[in-house]
């Protein structure tokens, strides 16, 4: 089951990368969060999951991002 979830994550990431970033979000801050950086953070955590278990620091970062 876990392998299927990793494959699904990989597929979603590939689809996400193929899409253009919405131009209206460039330079847009929402609650002091730059939308480009928020997107990059999410991608970075997903990439980390595909490479193996997240360490404690990255796990906390992912929890913060999804809260």
C-alpha positions in Angstrom: 0.0 0.0 0.0 2.8 2.5 0.9 4.4 1.9 -2.5 1.2 2.8 -4.2 1.0 6.0 -2.2 4.5 6.9 -3.2 3.8 6.3 -6.8 0.6 8.4 -6.6 2.7 11.2 -5.0 5.3 11.0 -7.7 2.5 11.2 -10.4 0.9 14.3 -8.7 4.3 16.0 -8.5 5.0 15.4 -12.2 1.5 16.8 -13.1 2.1 19.8 -10.8 5.5 20.6 -12.4 4.0 20.5 -15.8 1.5 23.2 -15.0 2.5 26.9 -15.2 2.6 28.9 -12.0 -0.4 31.2 -11.9 1.0 34.7 -12.9 -1.3 36.4 -10.4 0.4 34.6 -7.5 3.9 35.8 -8.3 5.0 38.3 -5.6 1.7 37.7 -3.7 2.0 37.4 0.0 -0.9 35.9 2.1 -0.4 36.2 5.8 3.3 37.0 5.2 3.8 33.8 3.2 5.1 34.3 -0.4 3.1 32.0 -2.6 6.1 31.0 -4.7 8.0 29.9 -1.6 5.0 28.1 -0.2 4.8 26.1 -3.4 8.6 25.4 -3.3 8.4 24.3 0.3 5.5 21.9 -0.4 7.4 20.4 -3.4 10.6 20.1 -1.3 8.8 18.1 1.4 7.2 15.9 -1.1 10.5 15.2 -2.8 12.0 14.4 0.5 9.3 11.8 1.2 10.1 10.2 -2.1 13.7 9.8 -1.1 13.0 8.2 2.2 11.6 9.0 5.7 11.7 12.6 6.8 13.9 13.5 9.7 12.4 15.1 12.7 13.0 18.7 11.5 11.5 18.1 8.1 8.6 16.2 9.7 7.9 19.2 11.9 8.1 21.5 8.9 5.6 19.4 6.9 3.3 19.5 9.9 3.5 23.3 10.0 2.9 23.6 6.3 -0.2 21.4 6.4 -1.7 22.9 9.6 
